[in-house]
Amino acid sequence: MPVTRAGENQPWGAMQPAIQPVTVDQSAEWLLRGWADLRAHWPISVGYGLVFVAGAWLLFAGLARLGLGSLILPLAGGFLLVAPVAAVGLYEISRRREQAIPVDLAAVLGAWRRNPTQIGLMGVVLMILFFAWVLVALLLFAVFFGASPPPLDAFVSGILSSPAAAPFLLAGTAAGAVFAAVAFAISAVSLPMLIDREATVVEAMATSLRAVGANWRVMAGWAAMIALIGACGLATFFLGLAVALPLLGHASWHAYRGLVAR
């Protein structure tokens, strides 16, 4: 059952959990603990990741059939924006292992039931960011090339060799970095917190912003590590997501534990 928030009659600000300072060494420990969770429950964790691999392959096949294969690039980048909500079941695995509670597939798939409305609202927030990013990516392509996205092979061979490729990539990278920074700041600990506590989405996002702000140097490195591992998963034609997504999901649970006081 969800953990009831203490002090229901207190002002909202008084109910916010304390943020703990962390070090780079601790962030490395989050990754190691995430790997331990993955190894301890690898059939469920890797199976969880394989579902998203299969989904990515199906999406790519559909776009390629429509001659829009290059759209997979902004969609793949945008996936990292919504990955925190996709990893809800992985947080539940780590929570249960931490508390020595048996882990089974039904509990993992039903993890969202611990705080369904607020988790759903957090998903809506991240999906808005995702669609906004895709729209911006399409607008940038139209501005620089004045055409609809081509098939993937034409994008790689033709578009990226044009004189407009460098400014297009620079603008796209800058825009993507802004969206990624916003998504990371509001979701670094918010989804694990919604699994762990009976918090609202506003409280969870505020806690995440405070955690990132109070430890911005360490969290900047942590965000870079997440981006690197995620990019490796995507670069292997999505197959690496079978390990990258569970690893990052479990590690994010331990980041939440390290950053937010109980």
N, C-alpha and C positions, 0 to 999 in steps of 0.2 A: 504493500500500500504506500501511497505518497507520504512523505514526511510533512507533517503539518507545520506551517510557519508559526513561529512563536511571536507573541505580542500582537495579536490581531487588532487590538484597539490603539496601537501606537501609531504615531505619524509615519507615513511611508518611508521617509529618510531614515528613521530610527530602526527599521527592519532590515536594512541592507546589510548583507554579510561583510565582515572585514576582509580586506585584501591583504595578502601576505607577500612580502618581497621575495623574489626568487633570483637565482644565479644561473649563469650559463651551464654550470655543472648539473644543476637540477633539471634544466631542460633536456640535457642529454639523458638523464635518468628517466625522464618521461618516455623517451623513445625506447629505452631498454625494457622498461616495464610493459610498454605496449607490445614489444616483441615477445615478451614472456607470456602475456595474455594470448597472443596469436598462436604461439606454440602449444599452449595448454589446451586450447579449444580450436585447433586448426581446421577440423572438418567443417564446423559451423562457420567460422570466420572466413575461411577461403571460399566456402560455398556462397556465403553472403556476397563476397566480392565478385564471384563469377556471375552472379545474377546481373550485375552492372556491366560486366564485360559483354555478356550476351546482348543486353539492351543496346550497348554502344555499337556492336556489330550490326544489329538489325537496323538501327538508325542510319548507319553509314550505307548499308545496302539500299535502303529506301531512297536516300538522297542521291546516291549514285545512279539509281534507276531513273530518277527525275532529271538527271544532268546537273544536279546542284551539289556535287560532292565536296566542293570547297567550303560549303557551309559547315562541314564537320569541324573545321578549325575554330571558329568562334564558339560553336556549341561545346566543343571539348574544353576550351578555356573556361567557358561559363559554368561547366559542370563543377569546377572547383569552388565556385561561389555557393552552390547549393549542396555540396558534399556534406557539410555538417549535419543537415537534417536527414540526408540519406544514411548517415552512420548511426542513427538512433539505436538500432539493434546492437551495434557493437559496443556502445556505451553500457548497455544493459549487461552484456557479457562481462565487461570489466567490473561493473558494480557488483554483480553476483559473485564473481571470483574473489573480489576484495572482501566480501562479507561471508565467504564460504557457503554460499547458497548454490544448490545444484543448477547447472546451466542446461537448458534444453531448447530445442528449436521453437516450441510454442511460446516460451517466455521471451525469446529474442524477437520473434515476429510480432508479439503483442506488446513490445516495450512502450510503444506510443500511448498505450492505454493508461500509463501512470500519470499522465498529465495531458490528455488528448487535445483539449481546446487550445491550450497555450503552445504546445508543440506545433499544432496546425497553423496557428497564427505566425509562429516563427518561420514555418515553411513558406507562408504567403509572402512575408517580408523578403526572404531570400529569393523567391521566385520573381518578385518584382525587380530586384537587382539583376537577376539573370536575364529577364526579357529586356530590361533597359540596356544592358551590355550588348545583347544581340542586335538591338535596334541601332545603337551607336556604331557597332561594327559595320552594319549594312550601310548606314549613312556615310561613313568614312569611305567605304568602297565606292559608293556612288559619286562622292565628291572627287575622288582621285582618278577614277576610271570611267565614270559615267555609264556604267552598265550593270546588269544583274550579275550575281556571282556565277562564274563559269564552272565546268567540271573540274575536278581536282587536278587532273594532269595538265589542263590548260592553264590553271592558276599557277602551278609550279613552274611550268616551262615558259609561259608567256608573260603573265602579270608580274612575277617577281624579277623578270629581266628587263622590265621597262624602266625609264628614267624616274617615274613616279613611285617606284617600289620603296625607295629609301624613306621619303617623307611619309608615305602611307604606313610603313611598318613602325616608324617612330611615333606617329600620332596614335596608331592602334595600341602600341605598347604603353604609351602614357595613359591613354584612356583605360586600358585594362588594369593598369596598376592602381588607378584611382578606385575603380570598382572593387578590386581585390582588397585594397586597404580598408574600405568601408565594410565589406562583408566580413573580413577577419576581425575588425574591431568590435563588431556587434555580435559575433558568433563564436569567438574564441573559447568562451566557457558557457555560453548561454544554453546550448542544447543539453550538455551534461547536467547543468544546473536544473533544467526543467525535468529531467529524468529523476534527479536526486531529491528535489524539493517541490513543495506545492507553491511554486513561485509563479508570477505572471510574466508574460513575455516582455513587458516594459521593465520589470525588475531585473530579469535575466540579462537583457541587453544593456541596461545601466551598469550592472555588475561587470559585464564583459568589458565595457568601455573603461570602467575604473581600473580593472585588472590590467588591461593593455596599457593604459596611460601611466599607471604607477610603476610599471616594469617595461617601459617602452623599448629600452635597449635590448633586453633579453627577448622580448616578444617580437621585435623586428627580426632577430635571428631565427626565432621559432617559425615565424611566417615564411621566411626564406627557405627553411628546411622543409616545411610542408609543401611549398611550391615546387621545390626540387624533386621531392619524392613523388608528388603528384604528376609532375611533368614526365618523369621516368616511366610512370605507369601508363601515361597516355602515349608516349613515344614508341612503345612496343606494340603498336596497333591495339592498344587498350588491354592487352593480356596481362600486363604488369599490374593493372588495377586489382586483380585478384588477391594480390599481396599488399600493394600500396594502400588501398582503401582501408582494409582491416587494421593494418599497422598504424595508420594515422588516426583512425577512429579510436582504437584502444589508447594510443598515446595521448590523444586529446582528453580522454577521461582523467588520466593522471596529471595532465596540465591543470585541469580544473581543480583536482584535489590539492595540487601544490599552490595554486593561486588564491583559492577562496577558502576562508576559514570555515570550519564546521560549526 
